[in-house]
Structure formats: C-alpha cells, structure tokens
Amino acid sequence: MKQVVQNYKSGELAVLDVPVPGCKPGGVLVRTAYSLISTGTELMKVSEAGMSMLGKARSRPDQVAKVMQSVATNGVPATYRKVMGKLDSYTPLGYSLCGVVEQVGAGVDDVKVGDLVACAGNEHALHAELNWVPKNLYVPVPDGLAPQHAAFGTVGSIAMQGVRQGEPQLGEVALVIGLGLIGQLVVQLLAASGVRVVGADPDPARCELAERLGAAACGDPGSTAVENAVAELTDGHGVDQVYLAAGGGSNQPVELAAKLARDRGRVVDIGKCRLDLPWNAYYEKELDVRFSRSYGPGRYDPSYELEGRDYPIGYVRWTERRNLACFLDLAARGKVDVEPLISHVADFDDAVETYQRLKDGDLKAVTALFRYPGQDAQEAEAPSVTVPAVTVKPSPAPAAKTPVRLAFVGAGNYATSMLLPHLAQREGVELSTVVTTTALSGANAQRKFGFKDATTDLDAVLGDKSVDAVFVVTRHSSHAELTRQALLAGKTVFVEKPLALTEDELAGVLAAVEESGNDRLQVGFNRRFAPLLHEARKQFGPRTGPAHLRYLVNAGRLTHGSWYLQQGTEGSRFAGEGGHFIDTASWLLDADPVSVYATATSDNQDLQVVLRYPDGSTATISYVTTGPSGFPKETLDLVADGRALRLDDFVRASVYGRKKWVSSRLPKARDKGQNAELAAFVKAVRTGGPMPVPLESLVATTAATLAVQTGLAGGVPVTLARSK
C-alpha cells in the first residue's frame, strides 16, 4: 500500500510503498476514502522539516531540552547517534480521515466490514491507503453524511473540545482569534450553542467566510473593527470567552484576549500560539486561562486509545470518541457546515505536489483533502440526475396582434392574488378565457378580472387560434402534462413552478418541444425579476473569482389541510417551491449548477441544499419551516472578490465593497418580481422576441430541484449530468 511520509532531517516528502498493517484485536482495518490535510498543524511540521538544524532547534525548545538531558545522562556521542537516527527516518503525516472497514479485529462488535467510519489519531488516521484504528479512535458515520465531510471528524473534535473548555452559555458573546480551519469550526459550534461570535483574523477572505458561517462580525485584529463589534454586542463589558485558535510567534492574540475579555472572563488556548501572558492585564481582570488538549479526555492515555478502556459516562461525559461522534452528528443534521471549508481536493497520488504547493503559497486553502484510489469509480456510480439537452430548432415566433390574448388554466389563490391583478391592469392585454375545474370558481375569476369567457373545457382553449398564450396555474402534479398539451397546441406557455415533479415529466415536456418545434415556455421564477435585486446586482458589479451565496428561506409551517402536504400526489414542498431559490442563485452566479448535496431533518421539512457551479462557486439554501413567523421570509448574502451583497426580504438591499451602497428607499410592499416578469413575458409574446429566461436555464433549474430529492434519498452529492 502507499503512504505519505516525511524525512524530518532533509525535509523530503514522499509517497512510499509500505507493508499493509495487520488487523490486531480491539480495532479495525480501514481503507481510506478521504483524509484531511491540516493546513495548520501539518504545514507547520512540513515547514519545520525544511529548516536548518539551528532553525529546528529554535522551533522546538522542548526537544532541545530533552537532548541536553540525554547528553548529561548518556554523553555526546551516544546522544548524537540517537538524535541523528531519529531525524533521518521517515515519519507519517495525517490524523483525520474517513474510510470503509475492510477487516474487523477480535473484540470489536459495533461495526462490520463495509461500514463507513471516521477515524482519528496521528498514529492511526494517517495519509495512507490502509490504517489499523483502535476502537476508541473511530466512530460509525451517520446516514446521510458524505465521506468527504466525515473526514473532518478529528479537527471537528478538536474544535468541540475547545468550545467545551470555554463552557459557553446561551446569550453569551465570544471572541475567536484566528479563523483558520479550527477557528471556523469553533465559530459554527458556538453559533449553534446560542452564542454570538466575533472573529479576528488578518485575512479578509477568512473573515467573510466566518460571517457566512454564523459570526456576528469579523475583522483584522489590528483594526478597531473587532473592538467596536465587541463593545456593541456586550454593552462595553467585554466578551465572556476568548478562543485562541491562532498560530505563529506573535503575542498579539493573548494581548487582544486580555483587552477584550470581560472581568473574570475565560481564555481558552486551542491553537499553538505564543503565550507570554501580560501579568497585570490578566491579574486585574482575574482571567481564567484554560488549555484544550486535542480531541478531549482519553487523548494521550494508552489504556484508552490503544487498549479500548472507555471512561464511565457518569464521570467523563465527553471523551474524545464521544466528541467525534457528536461532531459527526451535528454535521449530518446540518448544524455544522464543512462544505464551504473545502478549498481543494487532490488525488492521493499527487500528495507531494499538493504539500509543496501549500507550503509555497501557490495553493491557498482553509482545508484540503486527499481523495484515494477507487473514489472516482464510486463517484461515477453515485446518483445523478440528467439535465436533458435542448436540441430543437424552433420555428420563428410570429408577433401577436394587439391586444395580446391570454388564457388561464386555473384560478386559485396564487393566480388571483399575484398574477391576475397585474395583468388585468396592463395595457395591451386581453384576458380571453379562464379554465377551472368548477364552474363557480371560473365565474368568480371572470367577474373579478374581466375574462371574456369562463369554461371547464381545456380543449376549448387549446383549440382557440385567437389565444396567444396560456397560463398554467394549477396544482403541481398537473403542470407538466398541461404544459405539454399547450406546447403541442402551438401556444406560448407560462407555467407556475414547478415545471415537473419527475425526470420523466421533464422529458415529456421537452419531447413536446421537439415534436412541435415550439420552445415558447416560461416558468414562474419571478425573483430574478425583482427590481431591488436587479439594482443590487448592478451595484455589486461583475466578478472574477468564485462566489459564495447563502440563502435562508424561513418558509414557515403549513396550515392543516393544505394541499401542499399531499406529497404522494403533489410532491414535496421543496419540489414545489425550491426552484424559486435555485433559479435566483443561478441567475446571480450567472451559471447552472453541476452538483447538488442535500440534508434534511428527520421529517424532511427543514432542508440544507448545497449547489456547486462550474467556476467553483457554491450556493447554500437553508429551507426551514420551524422559524418564527416574525423573522424575515427570505435573506440572501453573496460574497466574492472582496465584496458582499445582502438582500433583506426584498425590502432592503446593500452592497459592501470599496464603497457601501444601501437601497435608498423602502418599497411600499415586497416586490418579488411578478409584475416585471409578466411584463417581460407579455413583451416576448407581443413581439415574437426571445423568452425572458432561456429554456436551457429552466431545464437546469428543474433538474437541480429534482436532484434534491435524489440526494436526500442517497445521502451523497448528486451529479447533474448533461445529456449529449
């Protein structure tokens, strides 16, 4: 098998062929799927190995002290041979991975061959194809958690142990100094605990990332931004806890901790930074300085780690194994999001080059992962949803006569409240016929909005050559079939979302397009037409690098008896509504997604959807039904190229960059773009010009929405495969 090793004397990195470890009793043999590269701890070790002997001595005074003790005991020659022998040997790298159990040792009964496990330990979770891992250093991966995310288990446990040492309580305020990998995880764990977090890091990109992941405010530790944020959040008292997650030789972190902590606050050291405590500052505030030892109780205890002797839960609630399991559970339930922390995934065979690029700064990453042989094949077999190609060559669309004659199929609440009021007042539009399942609902729509005719006969509309366009505003399960019939009848079609509830339905719509040559189709994705969002996008300007988008949808609970709850016939709630938010993200990112990863609560009501785009951009959509009714329905943040765009429920928007822009007026009502969308649709019908949204985009958004359900069922990312 292959393993990444380093010669500490010469600094050489290599991928060596080494013997396969035996499967000893009390542990399991694990074939690695993904292992995590710690860009802090491991790169520090790699950098030290490249130093001169004097540099190595200066960086490790603790080891120098041991050498001097050995000289006093064994003499110079023997000590020299011992030290040189140890330095001139290959040592392993790595301590956090996820893999598949290949063999089970005697005495192990909690996992079986084929199970996915997360493993920890700098002697057992190495960058190697196979590792023997003792019982207390692995845990089964929860259902639904992707292996690349489970590979974060060890570093997540380190962050979790640090947070536990701080003893946070609801409503407190914490300061996290250093927003590398551990710092980002600490921010999320604190936010999940009900703590407001301020972050400090000199890297603006890391500050932006921490704010996206839950921090209230972040800034450069040398600026006044952090101090001002702390003062505002604590009424000038100072933070309750400070978490030192920084590295390096500067004493700035401990000095900043003393300055911004409250009287008798807690300071927790998680990283490896300089700790020359300013005595007066710490004494006068009587600060409680605590250290966090790696993954938690059990670390460095051979009887726990190697012999599998657990600590009784009544005496030690959170051991390193329980911390590991707890972190994976939080990740599986979407309480901690590690996907935005993955900056790079490298093939295991490229390990040496990857380390060199990280060391030289050519590759800047919060976290990088090694992907091991066999994962490509597994990913090729992973679930996928086909994005059908649109290959039809449509016939030229004739311009409609004035007025444009529109027919409605369906006159329910959305049609009568959000669409018809705009169309009834629009000049150059005639509401021709409304088709409903009951005569009375048609009569009501005719009376309120001035339809010329009302009927229950769909064929009467599809066969009426004077009708220019048909609106399909019925229940979700009928959208695809009604759209298909209207396209075959040669009508321009506006169908409310969703276009389809299954891949077969989507294929049926496109078959109708191909058969008829009629691609005059619009899906009611109105948010991309919202004037406030258009202005914000204009103020944000074009971008050059990847973007990170976060979209929180506070959907609220449905009332009892709502037809949205009829999932057997009408699809899931997200299947019906999710296209809105995916389309908005894709429009803002100016691309269609290439993969979808989704997790959900046990009842599938609250979802976390992560979309990846061709240029490396990501969009995270949090669709929740358990939020308070008074909280905004939709909030959106877009960060890229040192700029940030924020949309607050289509009432207010702002852009942060070299200059700050804030929407100058509050609209009388939330304008989510329906009026502008209808204006664009009517114009396309009247002029025969292009439809407001390309059909390819409508298909891609629909396929991505369908992929969410596929992803929830499989618990792994779903590839959006373009058909050829």
C-alpha positions, 0 to 999 in steps of 0.5 A, spaced: 500 500 500 502 507 499 503 512 504 505 519 505 511 520 509 516 525 511 524 525 512 524 530 518 532 531 517 532 533 509 525 535 509 523 530 503 516 528 502 514 522 499 509 517 497 512 510 499 510 503 498 509 500 505 507 493 508 499 493 509 498 493 517 495 487 520 488 487 523 490 486 531 484 485 536 480 491 539 480 495 532 479 495 525 482 495 518 480 501 514 481 503 507 481 510 506 476 514 502 478 521 504 483 524 509 484 531 511 490 535 510 491 540 516 493 546 513 495 548 520 498 543 524 501 539 518 504 545 514 507 547 520 511 540 521 512 540 513 515 547 514 519 545 520 522 539 516 525 544 511 529 548 516 536 548 518 538 544 524 539 551 528 532 553 525 529 546 528 532 547 534 529 554 535 522 551 533 522 546 538 525 548 545 522 542 548 526 537 544 532 541 545 531 540 552 530 533 552 537 532 548 541 536 553 538 531 558 540 525 554 547 528 553 548 529 561 545 522 562 548 518 556 554 523 553 555 526 546 556 521 542 551 516 544 546 522 544 548 524 537 547 517 534 540 517 537 538 524 535 541 523 528 537 516 527 531 519 529 531 525 524 533 521 518 527 516 518 521 517 515 515 519 519 507 519 517 503 525 516 495 525 517 490 524 523 483 525 520 480 521 515 474 517 513 474 510 510 470 503 509 472 497 514 475 492 510 477 487 516 474 487 523 479 485 529 477 480 535 473 484 540 470 489 536 462 488 535 459 495 533 461 495 526 462 490 520 466 490 514 463 495 509 461 500 514 463 507 513 467 510 519 471 516 521 477 515 524 482 519 528 489 519 531 496 521 528 498 514 529 492 511 526 488 516 521 494 517 517 495 519 509 495 512 507 491 507 503 490 502 509 490 504 517 489 499 523 484 504 528 483 502 535 476 502 537 476 508 541 479 512 535 473 511 530 466 512 530 460 509 525 458 515 520 451 517 520 446 516 514 446 521 510 453 524 511 458 524 505 465 521 506 468 527 504 465 531 510 466 525 515 473 526 514 473 532 518 471 528 524 478 529 528 479 537 527 471 537 528 473 534 535 478 538 536 474 544 535 468 541 540 473 540 545 475 547 545 468 550 545 467 545 551 473 548 555 470 555 554 463 552 557 459 557 553 452 559 555 446 561 551 446 569 550 453 569 551 458 573 546 465 570 544 471 572 541 475 567 536 482 569 534 484 566 528 479 563 523 483 558 520 480 551 519 479 550 527 477 557 528 471 556 523 469 550 526 469 553 533 465 559 530 459 554 527 459 550 534 458 556 538 453 559 533 449 553 534 450 553 542 446 560 542 452 564 542 454 570 538 461 570 535 466 575 533 472 573 529 479 576 528 483 574 523 488 578 518 485 575 512 479 578 509 477 572 505 477 568 512 473 573 515 467 573 510 467 566 510 466 566 518 460 571 517 457 566 512 458 561 517 454 564 523 459 570 526 456 576 528 462 580 525 469 579 523 475 583 522 483 584 522 485 584 529 489 590 528 483 594 526 478 597 531 473 593 527 473 587 532 473 592 538 467 596 536 463 589 534 465 587 541 463 593 545 456 593 541 454 586 542 456 586 550 454 593 552 462 595 553 463 589 558 467 585 554 466 578 551 465 572 556 470 567 552 476 568 548 478 562 543 485 562 541 485 558 535 491 562 532 498 560 530 505 563 529 510 567 534 506 573 535 503 575 542 498 579 539 492 574 540 493 573 548 494 581 548 487 582 544 484 576 549 486 580 555 483 587 552 477 584 550 475 579 555 470 581 560 472 581 568 473 574 570 472 572 563 475 565 560 481 564 555 481 558 552 488 556 548 486 551 542 491 553 537 499 553 538 500 560 539 505 564 543 503 565 550 507 570 554 501 572 558 501 580 560 501 579 568 497 585 570 492 585 564 490 578 566 491 579 574 486 585 574 481 582 570 482 575 574 482 571 567 481 564 567 486 561 562 484 554 560 488 549 555 484 544 550 488 538 549 486 535 542 480 531 541 478 531 549 479 526 555 482 519 553 487 523 548 494 521 550 492 515 555 494 508 552 489 504 556 484 508 552 486 509 545 490 503 544 487 498 549 479 500 548 478 502 556 472 507 555 471 512 561 464 511 565 459 516 562 457 518 569 464 521 570 467 523 563 461 525 559 465 527 553 471 523 551 474 524 545 470 518 541 464 521 544 466 528 541 467 525 534 461 522 534 457 528 536 461 532 531 459 527 526 452 528 528 451 535 528 454 535 521 449 530 518 443 534 521 446 540 518 448 544 524 455 544 522 457 546 515 464 543 512 462 544 505 464 551 504 471 549 508 473 545 502 478 549 498 481 543 494 481 536 493 487 532 490 488 525 488 492 521 493 497 520 488 499 527 487 500 528 495 507 531 494 505 536 489 499 538 493 504 539 500 509 543 496 504 547 493 501 549 500 507 550 503 509 555 497 503 559 497 501 557 490 495 553 493 491 557 498 486 553 502 482 553 509 482 545 508 484 540 503 483 533 502 486 527 499 481 523 495 484 515 494 484 510 489 477 507 487 473 514 489 472 516 482 469 509 480 464 510 486 463 517 484 461 515 477 456 510 480 453 515 485 446 518 483 445 523 478 440 526 475 440 528 467 439 535 465 436 533 458 439 537 452 435 542 448 436 540 441 430 543 437 430 548 432 424 552 433 420 555 428 420 563 428 415 566 433 410 570 429 408 577 433 401 577 436 396 582 434 394 587 439 391 586 444 395 580 446 390 574 448 391 570 454 388 564 457 388 561 464 388 554 466 386 555 473 384 560 478 386 559 485 389 563 490 396 564 487 393 566 480 388 571 483 392 574 488 399 575 484 398 574 477 391 576 475 391 583 478 397 585 474 395 583 468 388 585 468 391 592 469 396 592 463 395 595 457 395 591 451 392 585 454 386 581 453 384 576 458 380 571 453 378 565 457 379 562 464 379 554 465 377 551 472 375 545 474 368 548 477 364 552 474 363 557 480 370 558 481 371 560 473 365 565 474 368 568 480 375 569 476 371 572 470 367 577 474 373 579 478 378 580 472 374 581 466 375 574 462 371 574 456 369 567 457 369 562 463 369 554 461 371 547 464 373 545 457 381 545 456 380 543 449 376 549 448 382 553 449 387 549 446 383 549 440 382 557 440 387 560 434 385 567 437 389 565 444 396 567 444 398 564 450 396 560 456 397 560 463 398 554 467 396 555 474 394 549 477 396 544 482 403 541 481 402 534 479 398 537 473 403 542 470 407 538 466 402 534 462 398 541 461 404 544 459 405 539 454 398 539 451 399 547 450 406 546 447 403 541 442 397 546 441 402 551 438 401 556 444 406 560 448 406 557 455 407 560 462 407 555 467 407 556 475 413 552 478 414 547 478 415 545 471 415 537 473 415 533 479 419 527 475 425 526 470 420 523 466 415 529 466 421 533 464 422 529 458 415 529 456 415 536 456 421 537 452 419 531 447 413 536 446 418 541 444 421 537 439 415 534 436 412 541 435 418 545 434 415 550 439 420 552 445 415 558 447 415 556 455 416 560 461 416 558 468 414 562 474 421 564 477 419 571 478 425 573 483 430 574 478 425 579 476 425 583 482 427 590 481 431 591 488 435 585 486 436 587 479 439 594 482 443 590 487 446 586 482 448 592 478 451 595 484 455 589 486 458 589 479 461 583 475 466 578 478 472 574 477 473 569 482 468 564 485 462 566 489 459 564 495 451 565 496 447 563 502 440 563 502 435 562 508 428 561 506 424 561 513 418 558 509 414 557 515 409 551 517 403 549 513 396 550 515 392 543 516 389 541 510 393 544 505 394 541 499 401 542 499 402 536 504 399 531 499 406 529 497 404 522 494 400 526 489 403 533 489 410 532 491 414 535 496 414 542 498 421 543 496 419 540 489 414 545 489 417 551 491 425 550 491 426 552 484 424 559 486 431 559 490 435 555 485 433 559 479 435 566 483 442 563 485 443 561 478 441 567 475 446 571 480 452 566 479 450 567 472 451 559 471 447 552 472 449 548 477 453 541 476 452 538 483 447 538 488 448 535 496 442 535 500 440 534 508 434 534 511 431 533 518 428 527 520 421 529 517 424 532 511 421 539 512 427 543 514 432 542 508 440 544 507 441 544 499 448 545 497 449 547 489 456 547 486 457 551 479 462 550 474 467 556 476 467 553 483 462 557 486 457 554 491 450 556 493 447 554 500 439 554 501 437 553 508 429 551 507 426 551 514 419 551 516 420 551 524 422 559 524 418 564 527 413 567 523 416 574 525 423 573 522 424 575 515 421 570 509 427 570 505 435 573 506 440 572 501 448 574 502 453 573 496 460 574 497 466 574 492 472 578 490 472 582 496 465 584 496 458 582 499 451 583 497 445 582 502 438 582 500 433 583 506 426 580 504 426 584 498 425 590 502 432 592 503 438 591 499 446 593 500 452 592 497 459 592 501 465 593 497 470 599 496 464 603 497 457 601 501 451 602 497 444 601 501 437 601 497 435 608 498 428 607 499 423 602 502 418 599 497 411 600 499 410 592 499 415 586 497 416 586 490 418 579 488 418 580 481 411 578 478 409 584 475 416 585 471 416 578 469 409 578 466 411 584 463 417 581 460 413 575 458 407 579 455 413 583 451 416 576 448 409 574 446 407 581 443 413 581 439 415 574 437 422 576 441 426 571 445 423 568 452 425 572 458 429 566 461 432 561 456 429 554 456 436 551 457 436 555 464 429 552 466 431 545 464 437 546 469 433 549 474 428 543 474 433 538 474 437 541 480 430 541 484 429 534 482 436 532 484 434 534 491 430 529 492 435 524 489 440 526 494 436 526 500 434 519 498 442 517 497 445 521 502 451 523 497 452 529 492 448 528 486 451 529 479 447 533 474 449 530 468 448 533 461 445 529 456 449 529 449 
